[in-house]
Amino acid sequence: MEKKYWKGVEELRNDAEFVKLKNNEFFEHLPVDEVLGKKAESTDATPRRDFLKFLGFGMAAATLAACEAPVKKSIPYLIKPEE
């Protein structure tokens, strides 16, 4: 006997609306032609992917800038001082 797993009651009942939404879960129109044709600059809408790219770059730049430490050069003693 094979077990059947489901994530929610809607999936268990197999509702028509749930099946329709499940097949189209992550649908988002990607404006590839507009971006390649430079038509996206005239519109105010920025795709979510571009926003996440800029956000990731900003976080990486801030992290690298914060991790910079001063360079301390040390020279070992050849003759140990008395003090």
N, C-alpha and C positions, 0 to 999 in steps of 0.2 A: 504494500500500500504506500503510495507516494504522498507526502505531505504537501499541502498547498499553502503558501505564505501570502499574506496580504498586508498592506500598510494602513488601511482604514476601512470603515464600514462601506463607504462608497465603492471601493475596489472589490470588496466581498460581494456586494449586491450587483456589481457590474452595470451601474446606471449608464444610460446613453450619454448624458451630459458629461459624466466623469470620463468616459472613454474618449469623447471628443476633446476635452481639455487635456487629457493625458497624452494624446498623440501630438498635441500642439503646445507642450509645456513650456519650452524655452524659445518660442518663436519671437524673433525680433528682426525687423527689416534692417538690413545692413546697406547703407548708402554707398556702395562701392563705386558706382558710376559717378556719383556726385563728388566723392572725394578725389577720384582719379582725374576728373574733369575740372577740379578746383571750383565747382559750383557750391560746395559746402561752406566756403568762406563767406558767402553773402548771407547765409542763413544764420540765425541765432542758436539753433539747436546743435548741440554737440553730442555725438554718439557716446554711449556709456563706455565703450571700449577705449575711446580716446581719453575720456576723463580718468579712467583707471590707469592708463599709461602715464599720464601727467602726475597723478597722485603717487604712483610707485616711484617715478623718477625723483619727485620732490622728497619723498621719505628716504630714498637711498642717498641723495645728496646731503640731506640734513644729518643722516647717520654718519656719513664719512667725514663731514665737517666737525662733528662733535667728538669723534674718536681721535683727533689729532693731538698728540702729546709732545711736549718739548723734548728736544734731543739732548741727552746728557752724555757727554763724553768722559770716560774715565781712563786714567793712565795708571797702571800698576807701579808700585814703588819697586825700584831695584835695590835700594838700601832702606831698610825699615827705620823710620824716625823714632827717636826716643819717646816722644809723647804719644 
